[in-house]
Amino acid sequence: MNTVTAVIALGANLENPRQQVKAAMAALNQVKGVRVKAISPLYTTKPVGLTAQPDFVNAVVLVHTSLSAPELLQVLLKLEEQQGRVRDVPNGPRVIDLDLIDYHHQIFNDADLVLPHPRAHERAFVMVPLAAIAPDYAIGNHGSASTLAAKLLKAQPDAVTIMANGQD
């Protein structure tokens, strides 16, 4: 069975966000055809878009998977549903958010899935955690995670804060 590397961003800001993110990581590692290979520290981040909501807990994981990109996306959506995700307000508060950021550096563009994620390179809450576990990982033609993270943090130094005991 051939496997590829994929990048998944996790975030939550309702109920117990730290536990929601950790539960999603654990659940992801139980999916047939998916193995979590690297886990970033947990970060506290300010909301983007709709700012009148609680701060988020964010992380990124690298996985090895034998699933196709669309299959992996369906797994992520199912895990969100199992954890109680309700999609009623765009960019609004959520118990869990699982985003497929990159799938083996492949370009994918259809109605349900665009890869690499079209805004990941603009989001410190994705690039900083990714840079912590895979600094040289390239996101499309935008550059490496570490270069993108540095640029984003220079523009917004308070956008992302590592949590105490970030991986406990």
Secondary structure, DSSP 8 states (H G I E B T S, - for coil): ---EEEEEEEEE-SSSHHHHHHHHHHHHTTSTTEEEEEE---EEE--SSS-SS--EEEEEEEEEESS-HHHHHHHHHHHHHHTT----STT---S-EEEEEEETT--EESSS-EES-TTGGG-HHHHHHHHHH-TT-B-TTS-BHHHHHHHHHHH-TTSEEE-TTTT-
